[in-house]
Amino acid sequence: MTDRSQNCPNQDDWILFLQAEDNKSSPEMARHLEDCPDCQQVVLGLEEELGPLQSLLRHGVRQEDFASERECQQAAQNLIKKTEHKM
């Protein structure tokens, strides 16, 4: 890291920055990121790690996503068969 790393936001700050819906909420951090190769590397690594999780947290998982899966359909059919036999 360069000498500028002493003035760099820490990893937790970058996580919060990335989780923000609108990164413009912290213009100082956005400017710092544009000028700091060390932080650019940190943010790239965080984006790779947090990308899928962040997407799930923001958008959630729709129930329909699972309903179309073959395993889910088979489980539903098995449950229907079991309940029909009990009636």
CORKA-V866612 format. One record per helix or strand. SS is the DSSP state (alpha for helix, beta for strand). FROM is the first residue (numbers start at 0). LEN is the number of residues. If there is no record, write none. Layout:
ss/from/len
SS/FROM/LEN
SS/FROM/LEN
This chain:
ss/from/len
alpha/2/5
alpha/10/9
alpha/22/13
alpha/36/23
alpha/62/5
alpha/69/17
